[in-house]
Amino acid sequence: MPPSLTVLHSLLLFTTTFIAGVIVWQQAILMAVGGSLGGYLSAHYARKLKPQLIRKFVIFVAFSMTIYFFIHG
């Protein structure tokens, strides 16, 4: 899909979602701020740790989530 069509599609979807009142804006803004702050701080502190530790942590979390969703899915 060409980039201009992608932008038009995104604007159309946002407009219809906004008009329909589907989004609870107070919660959405809080989640956006929390996600941005968490992403920034995680990257900041992850750069100070050993790459091996980060790799093991990511593998552990991915494996744990896979098992959880396999059991509860």
C-alpha positions in Angstrom: 0.0 0.0 0.0 1.5 3.4 -0.9 2.4 5.6 2.1 -0.1 8.3 1.1 -2.9 5.7 1.1 -1.8 4.4 4.4 -2.0 7.9 6.0 -5.4 8.4 4.5 -6.6 5.1 5.8 -5.3 5.8 9.3 -7.0 9.2 9.4 -10.3 7.7 8.2 -10.1 5.0 11.0 -9.2 7.6 13.6 -12.0 9.9 12.6 -14.7 7.2 12.6 -13.4 5.9 16.0 -13.4 9.4 17.4 -16.9 10.2 16.2 -18.2 6.8 17.5 -16.9 7.6 21.0 -15.3 4.2 21.3 -12.1 5.5 23.1 -12.1 6.4 26.8 -9.7 9.3 26.5 -8.7 9.6 30.1 -7.5 6.0 30.3 -6.0 6.2 26.8 -3.9 9.2 27.6 -2.8 7.7 30.9 -1.8 4.5 29.1 0.1 6.5 26.5 2.0 8.5 29.0 2.8 5.3 31.1 3.9 3.4 28.0 6.1 6.2 26.8 7.7 6.7 30.2 8.2 3.0 30.7 9.7 2.5 27.3 12.1 5.4 27.8 13.2 4.4 31.3 13.5 0.7 30.3 15.8 1.6 27.5 17.8 3.9 29.7 18.5 1.3 32.3 18.8 -1.6 29.9 21.8 0.1 28.3 23.5 0.1 31.7 23.1 -3.7 32.1 25.0 -6.6 30.6 23.5 -7.7 27.2 23.5 -11.3 28.4 21.3 -10.4 31.3 18.8 -8.6 29.1 18.8 -11.5 26.6 18.1 -14.0 29.4 15.3 -11.8 30.8 13.6 -11.4 27.5 13.8 -15.2 26.9 12.4 -15.8 30.3 9.4 -13.4 29.8 8.7 -14.7 26.4 8.7 -18.3 27.6 6.6 -17.5 30.6 4.0 -15.7 28.5 3.9 -18.6 26.0 3.3 -21.1 28.8 0.6 -18.9 30.4 -1.3 -18.3 27.2 -1.0 -22.0 26.2 -2.6 -23.0 29.5 -5.2 -20.3 29.8 -5.9 -19.7 26.1 
